[in-house]
Amino acid sequence: MKKYYLHESGSQQGPFSLEELKEKEISRDTPVWFDGLPDWTNAGYVDELKDLFVNTPPPFPVASPPPIVNTAINSDKRNADPYAKKDRAIGMRILFGLLIAFVAGGAGYYYIVRQNESAHGATSSYQEKVLSVEEIERATPTDFLSVNTESNENFWGDKIRIKGNISSRATVASYKDVTIRVTYFSKTNTEIGSEDHTIYEIISPGSSVEFKWKVDKNSDVASVRCDLISATAN
Protein backbone atom coordinates (compact mmCIF):
# COMPACT_ATOMS: atom_id res chain seq x y z
CA MET A 1 0.00 0.00 0.00
CA LYS A 2 1.39 3.39 -0.99
CA LYS A 3 2.38 5.67 1.91
CA TYR A 4 2.48 9.45 1.70
CA TYR A 5 4.61 12.00 3.57
CA LEU A 6 3.65 15.65 4.12
CA HIS A 7 5.77 18.73 4.86
CA GLU A 8 3.80 21.30 6.84
CA SER A 9 4.85 24.14 9.17
CA GLY A 10 8.54 23.33 8.60
CA SER A 11 8.31 19.68 9.67
CA GLN A 12 7.80 16.31 8.02
CA GLN A 13 4.66 14.28 8.80
CA GLY A 14 3.74 10.73 7.85
CA PRO A 15 3.61 8.14 6.57
CA PHE A 16 -0.17 8.27 5.80
CA SER A 17 -2.41 6.04 3.73
CA LEU A 18 -4.69 7.65 1.11
CA GLU A 19 -7.67 7.34 3.48
CA GLU A 20 -5.73 9.02 6.30
CA LEU A 21 -4.63 11.75 3.89
CA LYS A 22 -8.28 12.57 3.13
CA GLU A 23 -8.84 13.35 6.80
CA LYS A 24 -5.83 15.74 6.91
CA GLU A 25 -7.69 18.30 4.71
CA ILE A 26 -4.55 19.23 2.83
CA SER A 27 -4.46 21.97 0.16
CA ARG A 28 -3.23 21.87 -3.43
CA ASP A 29 -0.01 23.63 -2.31
CA THR A 30 0.84 21.11 0.43
CA PRO A 31 4.22 19.42 -0.42
CA VAL A 32 3.90 15.60 -0.58
CA TRP A 33 6.26 12.71 -1.32
CA PHE A 34 5.85 8.93 -1.72
CA ASP A 35 8.06 6.02 -2.78
CA GLY A 36 8.61 6.25 -6.54
CA LEU A 37 8.36 10.07 -6.67
CA PRO A 38 11.80 11.53 -7.49
CA ASP A 39 11.23 14.71 -5.52
CA TRP A 40 8.72 16.56 -3.33
CA THR A 41 5.84 18.14 -5.25
CA ASN A 42 2.63 20.02 -4.49
CA ALA A 43 -0.37 17.76 -3.84
CA GLY A 44 -2.34 19.42 -6.64
CA TYR A 45 0.00 17.86 -9.25
CA VAL A 46 -0.51 14.25 -8.05
CA ASP A 47 -3.29 12.55 -10.05
CA GLU A 48 -4.56 10.26 -7.29
CA LEU A 49 -4.88 13.21 -4.87
CA LYS A 50 -6.84 15.56 -7.16
CA ASP A 51 -10.17 14.25 -5.84
CA LEU A 52 -9.27 15.65 -2.39
CA PHE A 53 -9.75 19.23 -3.56
CA VAL A 54 -12.80 21.23 -4.62
CA ASN A 55 -12.34 23.83 -7.35
CA THR A 56 -13.47 27.26 -6.14
CA PRO A 57 -13.29 30.56 -8.08
CA PRO A 58 -11.19 33.46 -6.74
CA PRO A 59 -13.05 36.29 -4.96
CA PHE A 60 -14.56 38.82 -7.38
CA PRO A 61 -13.70 42.50 -6.74
CA VAL A 62 -16.69 44.36 -5.35
CA ALA A 63 -17.35 47.71 -7.00
CA SER A 64 -18.60 50.74 -5.08
CA PRO A 65 -22.39 51.29 -5.40
CA PRO A 66 -23.49 54.14 -7.65
CA PRO A 67 -24.39 57.42 -5.90
CA ILE A 68 -27.97 57.87 -4.80
CA VAL A 69 -29.85 60.16 -7.16
CA ASN A 70 -32.21 62.66 -5.61
CA THR A 71 -35.65 61.65 -6.80
CA ALA A 72 -37.44 64.51 -5.07
CA ILE A 73 -37.54 66.57 -8.29
CA ASN A 74 -40.94 66.69 -9.89
CA SER A 75 -41.01 64.02 -12.61
CA ASP A 76 -43.07 66.19 -14.93
CA LYS A 77 -40.52 69.04 -14.84
CA ARG A 78 -37.63 66.60 -15.27
CA ASN A 79 -39.19 64.99 -18.33
CA ALA A 80 -40.12 68.35 -19.78
CA ASP A 81 -36.54 69.73 -19.75
CA PRO A 82 -34.56 68.28 -22.75
CA TYR A 83 -31.26 69.66 -21.41
CA ALA A 84 -31.76 67.84 -18.13
CA LYS A 85 -32.27 64.56 -20.03
CA LYS A 86 -29.05 65.15 -21.99
CA ASP A 87 -27.09 65.96 -18.82
CA ARG A 88 -28.41 62.83 -17.14
CA ALA A 89 -27.38 60.68 -20.11
CA ILE A 90 -23.86 62.16 -20.09
CA GLY A 91 -23.61 61.65 -16.34
CA MET A 92 -24.69 58.03 -16.63
CA ARG A 93 -22.08 57.37 -19.34
CA ILE A 94 -19.33 58.93 -17.16
CA LEU A 95 -20.47 56.91 -14.14
CA PHE A 96 -20.56 53.70 -16.15
CA GLY A 97 -17.06 54.36 -17.54
CA LEU A 98 -15.67 55.01 -14.06
CA LEU A 99 -17.27 51.80 -12.80
CA ILE A 100 -15.68 49.74 -15.59
CA ALA A 101 -12.28 51.35 -14.94
CA PHE A 102 -12.56 50.60 -11.22
CA VAL A 103 -13.41 46.92 -11.81
CA ALA A 104 -10.63 46.53 -14.40
CA GLY A 105 -8.08 48.17 -12.10
CA GLY A 106 -9.09 45.95 -9.20
CA ALA A 107 -8.81 42.81 -11.32
CA GLY A 108 -5.36 43.87 -12.60
CA TYR A 109 -4.12 44.53 -9.08
CA TYR A 110 -5.42 41.15 -7.91
CA TYR A 111 -3.66 39.39 -10.81
CA ILE A 112 -0.30 41.10 -10.08
CA VAL A 113 -0.51 40.23 -6.36
CA ARG A 114 -1.30 36.60 -7.16
CA GLN A 115 1.62 36.37 -9.62
CA ASN A 116 4.05 37.77 -7.02
CA GLU A 117 2.74 35.34 -4.38
CA SER A 118 3.12 32.41 -6.79
CA ALA A 119 6.71 33.37 -7.68
CA HIS A 120 7.66 33.72 -4.01
CA GLY A 121 5.93 30.45 -3.15
CA ALA A 122 7.81 28.60 -5.91
CA THR A 123 11.19 29.73 -4.52
CA SER A 124 10.26 28.76 -0.95
CA SER A 125 8.87 25.43 -2.11
CA TYR A 126 12.13 24.56 -3.95
CA GLN A 127 14.25 25.31 -0.87
CA GLU A 128 11.95 23.19 1.30
CA LYS A 129 12.16 20.30 -1.20
CA VAL A 130 15.98 20.20 -1.08
CA LEU A 131 16.04 20.20 2.70
CA SER A 132 13.16 17.75 3.07
CA VAL A 133 14.65 15.05 0.82
CA GLU A 134 17.89 15.01 2.82
CA GLU A 135 16.00 14.98 6.13
CA ILE A 136 13.94 11.95 5.07
CA GLU A 137 16.92 10.02 3.72
CA ARG A 138 18.96 10.65 6.89
CA ALA A 139 16.05 9.79 9.20
CA THR A 140 15.16 6.44 7.57
CA PRO A 141 18.35 4.79 6.19
CA THR A 142 16.82 1.31 5.87
CA ASP A 143 14.17 2.68 3.49
CA PHE A 144 16.91 3.64 1.02
CA LEU A 145 19.28 0.68 1.43
CA SER A 146 18.88 -2.90 0.19
CA VAL A 147 20.99 -6.07 0.47
CA ASN A 148 21.39 -8.93 -2.02
CA THR A 149 23.27 -12.11 -1.08
CA GLU A 150 24.10 -15.62 -2.24
CA SER A 151 25.47 -18.41 -0.01
CA ASN A 152 26.96 -21.93 -0.27
CA GLU A 153 28.84 -24.43 1.87
CA ASN A 154 32.61 -24.81 1.79
CA PHE A 155 34.29 -28.09 0.81
CA TRP A 156 34.33 -29.46 4.38
CA GLY A 157 30.73 -28.51 5.13
CA ASP A 158 31.57 -26.67 8.36
CA LYS A 159 31.37 -23.14 6.97
CA ILE A 160 28.93 -21.15 4.86
CA ARG A 161 30.35 -18.65 2.40
CA ILE A 162 28.18 -15.51 2.06
CA LYS A 163 28.73 -13.06 -0.77
CA GLY A 164 26.60 -9.97 -1.33
CA ASN A 165 26.29 -6.25 -1.89
CA ILE A 166 24.49 -3.34 -0.26
CA SER A 167 22.96 -0.75 -2.62
CA SER A 168 21.75 2.78 -1.89
CA ARG A 169 18.99 4.53 -3.80
CA ALA A 170 19.36 7.75 -1.79
CA THR A 171 19.89 10.95 -3.78
CA VAL A 172 21.53 13.14 -1.12
CA ALA A 173 22.44 11.25 2.06
CA SER A 174 25.38 8.88 2.62
CA TYR A 175 25.33 5.97 5.07
CA LYS A 176 27.85 3.99 7.14
CA ASP A 177 28.13 1.10 9.64
CA VAL A 178 25.44 -1.06 8.01
CA THR A 179 24.38 -4.01 10.19
CA ILE A 180 23.33 -7.30 8.52
CA ARG A 181 21.58 -10.05 10.50
CA VAL A 182 22.37 -13.63 9.43
CA THR A 183 19.54 -16.00 10.43
CA TYR A 184 20.01 -19.80 10.43
CA PHE A 185 17.22 -22.21 9.40
CA SER A 186 16.84 -25.99 9.69
CA LYS A 187 15.66 -28.44 7.03
CA THR A 188 12.08 -27.82 8.25
CA ASN A 189 12.59 -24.05 7.79
CA THR A 190 12.62 -23.51 11.55
CA GLU A 191 14.70 -20.59 12.78
CA ILE A 192 17.62 -21.93 14.80
CA GLY A 193 19.48 -18.73 15.65
CA SER A 194 21.00 -15.53 14.30
CA GLU A 195 24.04 -13.27 14.55
CA ASP A 196 24.71 -9.67 13.49
CA HIS A 197 27.61 -8.43 11.35
CA THR A 198 28.49 -4.77 10.76
CA ILE A 199 30.07 -3.46 7.54
CA TYR A 200 32.23 -0.47 8.37
CA GLU A 201 32.07 1.24 4.98
CA ILE A 202 30.61 4.53 3.69
CA ILE A 203 27.92 4.11 1.03
CA SER A 204 27.49 7.20 -1.13
CA PRO A 205 24.15 8.17 -2.76
CA GLY A 206 23.32 5.81 -5.63
CA SER A 207 26.34 3.53 -5.02
CA SER A 208 26.88 0.01 -3.65
CA VAL A 209 29.39 -1.88 -1.47
CA GLU A 210 30.32 -5.59 -1.77
CA PHE A 211 31.11 -7.90 1.15
CA LYS A 212 32.21 -11.53 1.77
CA TRP A 213 31.89 -13.57 4.97
CA LYS A 214 32.41 -17.10 6.26
CA VAL A 215 30.11 -18.17 9.08
CA ASP A 216 30.04 -21.38 11.09
CA LYS A 217 27.62 -24.13 10.10
CA ASN A 218 26.54 -27.02 12.31
CA SER A 219 24.75 -30.18 11.22
CA ASP A 220 21.28 -28.74 11.89
CA VAL A 221 21.69 -25.74 9.59
CA ALA A 222 20.24 -26.14 6.11
CA SER A 223 20.08 -22.51 4.92
CA VAL A 224 20.70 -18.90 5.94
CA ARG A 225 19.03 -15.57 5.28
CA CYS A 226 20.58 -12.09 5.40
CA ASP A 227 18.53 -9.02 6.43
CA LEU A 228 19.61 -5.37 6.61
CA ILE A 229 18.48 -4.19 10.04
CA SER A 230 20.18 -0.82 10.63
CA ALA A 231 22.52 1.86 9.31
CA THR A 232 23.78 5.29 10.32
CA ALA A 233 23.56 8.51 8.29
CA ASN A 234 27.07 9.76 7.57
C-alpha positions as CSV (number, residue, x, y, z in Angstrom):
1,M,0.0,0.0,0.0
2,K,1.4,3.4,-1.0
3,K,2.4,5.7,1.9
4,Y,2.5,9.4,1.7
5,Y,4.6,12.0,3.6
6,L,3.7,15.6,4.1
7,H,5.8,18.7,4.9
8,E,3.8,21.3,6.8
9,S,4.9,24.1,9.2
10,G,8.5,23.3,8.6
11,S,8.3,19.7,9.7
12,Q,7.8,16.3,8.0
13,Q,4.7,14.3,8.8
14,G,3.7,10.7,7.9
15,P,3.6,8.1,6.6
16,F,-0.2,8.3,5.8
17,S,-2.4,6.0,3.7
18,L,-4.7,7.7,1.1
19,E,-7.7,7.3,3.5
20,E,-5.7,9.0,6.3
21,L,-4.6,11.7,3.9
22,K,-8.3,12.6,3.1
23,E,-8.8,13.4,6.8
24,K,-5.8,15.7,6.9
25,E,-7.7,18.3,4.7
26,I,-4.5,19.2,2.8
27,S,-4.5,22.0,0.2
28,R,-3.2,21.9,-3.4
29,D,0.0,23.6,-2.3
30,T,0.8,21.1,0.4
31,P,4.2,19.4,-0.4
32,V,3.9,15.6,-0.6
33,W,6.3,12.7,-1.3
34,F,5.9,8.9,-1.7
35,D,8.1,6.0,-2.8
36,G,8.6,6.2,-6.5
37,L,8.4,10.1,-6.7
38,P,11.8,11.5,-7.5
39,D,11.2,14.7,-5.5
40,W,8.7,16.6,-3.3
41,T,5.8,18.1,-5.3
42,N,2.6,20.0,-4.5
43,A,-0.4,17.8,-3.8
44,G,-2.3,19.4,-6.6
45,Y,0.0,17.9,-9.2
46,V,-0.5,14.3,-8.0
47,D,-3.3,12.5,-10.1
48,E,-4.6,10.3,-7.3
49,L,-4.9,13.2,-4.9
50,K,-6.8,15.6,-7.2
51,D,-10.2,14.2,-5.8
52,L,-9.3,15.6,-2.4
53,F,-9.7,19.2,-3.6
54,V,-12.8,21.2,-4.6
55,N,-12.3,23.8,-7.3
56,T,-13.5,27.3,-6.1
57,P,-13.3,30.6,-8.1
58,P,-11.2,33.5,-6.7
59,P,-13.1,36.3,-5.0
60,F,-14.6,38.8,-7.4
61,P,-13.7,42.5,-6.7
62,V,-16.7,44.4,-5.3
63,A,-17.3,47.7,-7.0
64,S,-18.6,50.7,-5.1
65,P,-22.4,51.3,-5.4
66,P,-23.5,54.1,-7.6
67,P,-24.4,57.4,-5.9
68,I,-28.0,57.9,-4.8
69,V,-29.9,60.2,-7.2
70,N,-32.2,62.7,-5.6
71,T,-35.6,61.6,-6.8
72,A,-37.4,64.5,-5.1
73,I,-37.5,66.6,-8.3
74,N,-40.9,66.7,-9.9
75,S,-41.0,64.0,-12.6
76,D,-43.1,66.2,-14.9
77,K,-40.5,69.0,-14.8
78,R,-37.6,66.6,-15.3
79,N,-39.2,65.0,-18.3
80,A,-40.1,68.4,-19.8
81,D,-36.5,69.7,-19.7
82,P,-34.6,68.3,-22.7
83,Y,-31.3,69.7,-21.4
84,A,-31.8,67.8,-18.1
85,K,-32.3,64.6,-20.0
86,K,-29.0,65.2,-22.0
87,D,-27.1,66.0,-18.8
88,R,-28.4,62.8,-17.1
89,A,-27.4,60.7,-20.1
90,I,-23.9,62.2,-20.1
91,G,-23.6,61.7,-16.3
92,M,-24.7,58.0,-16.6
93,R,-22.1,57.4,-19.3
94,I,-19.3,58.9,-17.2
95,L,-20.5,56.9,-14.1
96,F,-20.6,53.7,-16.2
97,G,-17.1,54.4,-17.5
98,L,-15.7,55.0,-14.1
99,L,-17.3,51.8,-12.8
100,I,-15.7,49.7,-15.6
101,A,-12.3,51.4,-14.9
102,F,-12.6,50.6,-11.2
103,V,-13.4,46.9,-11.8
104,A,-10.6,46.5,-14.4
105,G,-8.1,48.2,-12.1
106,G,-9.1,45.9,-9.2
107,A,-8.8,42.8,-11.3
108,G,-5.4,43.9,-12.6
109,Y,-4.1,44.5,-9.1
110,Y,-5.4,41.1,-7.9
111,Y,-3.7,39.4,-10.8
112,I,-0.3,41.1,-10.1
113,V,-0.5,40.2,-6.4
114,R,-1.3,36.6,-7.2
115,Q,1.6,36.4,-9.6
116,N,4.1,37.8,-7.0
117,E,2.7,35.3,-4.4
118,S,3.1,32.4,-6.8
119,A,6.7,33.4,-7.7
120,H,7.7,33.7,-4.0
121,G,5.9,30.4,-3.2
122,A,7.8,28.6,-5.9
123,T,11.2,29.7,-4.5
124,S,10.3,28.8,-0.9
125,S,8.9,25.4,-2.1
126,Y,12.1,24.6,-4.0
127,Q,14.2,25.3,-0.9
128,E,11.9,23.2,1.3
129,K,12.2,20.3,-1.2
130,V,16.0,20.2,-1.1
131,L,16.0,20.2,2.7
132,S,13.2,17.7,3.1
133,V,14.7,15.0,0.8
134,E,17.9,15.0,2.8
135,E,16.0,15.0,6.1
136,I,13.9,12.0,5.1
137,E,16.9,10.0,3.7
138,R,19.0,10.7,6.9
139,A,16.0,9.8,9.2
140,T,15.2,6.4,7.6
141,P,18.3,4.8,6.2
142,T,16.8,1.3,5.9
143,D,14.2,2.7,3.5
144,F,16.9,3.6,1.0
145,L,19.3,0.7,1.4
146,S,18.9,-2.9,0.2
147,V,21.0,-6.1,0.5
148,N,21.4,-8.9,-2.0
149,T,23.3,-12.1,-1.1
150,E,24.1,-15.6,-2.2
151,S,25.5,-18.4,0.0
152,N,27.0,-21.9,-0.3
153,E,28.8,-24.4,1.9
154,N,32.6,-24.8,1.8
155,F,34.3,-28.1,0.8
156,W,34.3,-29.5,4.4
157,G,30.7,-28.5,5.1
158,D,31.6,-26.7,8.4
159,K,31.4,-23.1,7.0
160,I,28.9,-21.2,4.9
161,R,30.3,-18.7,2.4
162,I,28.2,-15.5,2.1
163,K,28.7,-13.1,-0.8
164,G,26.6,-10.0,-1.3
165,N,26.3,-6.2,-1.9
166,I,24.5,-3.3,-0.3
167,S,23.0,-0.8,-2.6
168,S,21.8,2.8,-1.9
169,R,19.0,4.5,-3.8
170,A,19.4,7.8,-1.8
171,T,19.9,10.9,-3.8
172,V,21.5,13.1,-1.1
173,A,22.4,11.2,2.1
174,S,25.4,8.9,2.6
175,Y,25.3,6.0,5.1
176,K,27.9,4.0,7.1
177,D,28.1,1.1,9.6
178,V,25.4,-1.1,8.0
179,T,24.4,-4.0,10.2
180,I,23.3,-7.3,8.5
181,R,21.6,-10.1,10.5
182,V,22.4,-13.6,9.4
183,T,19.5,-16.0,10.4
184,Y,20.0,-19.8,10.4
185,F,17.2,-22.2,9.4
186,S,16.8,-26.0,9.7
187,K,15.7,-28.4,7.0
188,T,12.1,-27.8,8.2
189,N,12.6,-24.1,7.8
190,T,12.6,-23.5,11.6
191,E,14.7,-20.6,12.8
192,I,17.6,-21.9,14.8
193,G,19.5,-18.7,15.6
194,S,21.0,-15.5,14.3
195,E,24.0,-13.3,14.6
196,D,24.7,-9.7,13.5
197,H,27.6,-8.4,11.4
198,T,28.5,-4.8,10.8
199,I,30.1,-3.5,7.5
200,Y,32.2,-0.5,8.4
201,E,32.1,1.2,5.0
202,I,30.6,4.5,3.7
203,I,27.9,4.1,1.0
204,S,27.5,7.2,-1.1
205,P,24.2,8.2,-2.8
206,G,23.3,5.8,-5.6
207,S,26.3,3.5,-5.0
208,S,26.9,0.0,-3.7
209,V,29.4,-1.9,-1.5
210,E,30.3,-5.6,-1.8
211,F,31.1,-7.9,1.2
212,K,32.2,-11.5,1.8
213,W,31.9,-13.6,5.0
214,K,32.4,-17.1,6.3
215,V,30.1,-18.2,9.1
216,D,30.0,-21.4,11.1
217,K,27.6,-24.1,10.1
218,N,26.5,-27.0,12.3
219,S,24.8,-30.2,11.2
220,D,21.3,-28.7,11.9
221,V,21.7,-25.7,9.6
222,A,20.2,-26.1,6.1
223,S,20.1,-22.5,4.9
224,V,20.7,-18.9,5.9
225,R,19.0,-15.6,5.3
226,C,20.6,-12.1,5.4
227,D,18.5,-9.0,6.4
228,L,19.6,-5.4,6.6
229,I,18.5,-4.2,10.0
230,S,20.2,-0.8,10.6
231,A,22.5,1.9,9.3
232,T,23.8,5.3,10.3
233,A,23.6,8.5,8.3
234,N,27.1,9.8,7.6
